[in-house]
Amino acid sequence: MQLRTYIDTVRSGIGRIATLTGTGLLGTGLFLHDAILPGLITTTAAALGGTFLSPRLMTAHPKKKAIACTLYLSPHLGLGSLLVAELVATGDIARWIEGGAALLWMEGVWWTRPAALGKRVAKWPEPAAEESAEADEEEAGAELEVAPAELPDEPVARWWALNATKKDGVAPYTRIVAVRPIEDGRRLAAAIASTLDGEPVPDINLKRLSALMDFPAKLLALEDIPGRGAGIQMLLIGPPPETGGDADVWTEIARSALPGVQLVEVNEYDMSKELTR
């Protein structure tokens, strides 16, 4: 027999003996008043001692402790109430009623075992586990959403903060720092910066961004900004220019989307020659 099973068997036996002892005390009190007061003292001591000396009851979660203690003390409270009734009501009819009540008390405690039920309630899984799970969900939700106070006023930057920067989104840990129309309004240039100090802008999948924006992927381009590090990149939205070189495009971007940035040099490479060597 395992130790836990043995302990439960012993506790069950003690509970049965206590029930029979209480029933005998009630029966004795019907005829001997001198036995009632010692019985009340013993019942009270057993109730308080069993409660305060029980680690399971004393360490139960606050939300369950009151229920567990009430169940555990209910047999003692019933027994004490019947003993007081025997002490106060001494008529013949009262004796018959008190005797019937004593039998009902014994049957109820014997079969329902409220004291053991109270300890099982105290042992049930902690509600704190559910609260912790809810707190984790709230924290996860907080990561997926930007607090309203932190949302930018610029419409494009606000949309980006609400939709693209979610956890596992298209561009987590990013923000749009500048939005300007370029090339006479045919394209939109948005400067995207990493929100993590010293970290680059994460790889942005243009196909996912296209699906998120419901905008053709071929009209989206992501470019490095000359003279700036990987912590900021430029998202170009709209049809590319049919004429003019990259230098003209970046000059326009630097002038309109990134004031204060001066275009120093634009280098072009023909990678086809490199691949055919």
Steps between C-alpha positions, in 0.01 A plus 500: 500500500637842404561754774236742369239224482592389852466857633162545331379170645609603850332839464182336378502265798555788743209686339272199539599461865441871562152471344409207721643679805293810424187288459569329835551841660165618365331188627657540843402868516135406458508342845805644679534878495834481675651350183389786274740773617814280475370389161471861382853577619636189329314578176626859497858392568485236226360751251758771571790258531411312184471825306804692616727195515412392145769619255267432208228730635736771620696517174196487270449780252298790651222445247459139615596527866162625626310224316741229612492609866120529498465146369753370750330670797140418400485165692637668814255788468210259456610292796545808720157636403331171592681487836386854581144404402514200735621728776222756447200287398432224750137403432391154390400613152826694471694184585334311216576779256860527624546124471376506140727794424795308647430208264471735201829665599673162518361387163587827329857514634560127443408507133593850388822532707508881479831529690679283243325690221627828644859376486451385142372844407812653658712266286336589167716682239575856593288771334830691477593273209199627304582860599857448384379362166269800459785736589721329239227543239466868591875546473500323164216725388696800616790387280268467201348840539637848547359707782278779368721760671798375296327507161636764263270765359613452138245262332754280319719469811190422711388227259851354505507499882162328523546240226862439402679511835305226676693209648567253214374772265657631181737740675515458879701748706485771234340840456456749221691818576423698185253483211527720192358491144775505235527522124214749475281283718529183290676310781500505876824470697480376859808486722481188718719489812571223750362562849783294653815699563794370299289247310429504124158524344381138480463333163162607360334254265350712223252229405362494854495878504319499166235265639466710815465824301298340218740672263698351207835368613672628185418854609681457832873540549724505803831683468794583721552870560839628381710626788284330766537170682279193494287636782295701251373416151277659240173342382394624158135460406388560142618448142875543446609787277522424129780751442782639710760310692518387856690815590197711405269277705717513811556872465124546505464262797774670696348840430139420586492197735823550695571869541860564599635189321734583211547251218876455459536221245301229320685196369361265235621147438432270208470164675447312173868550412603364836278191461636416151863500601 
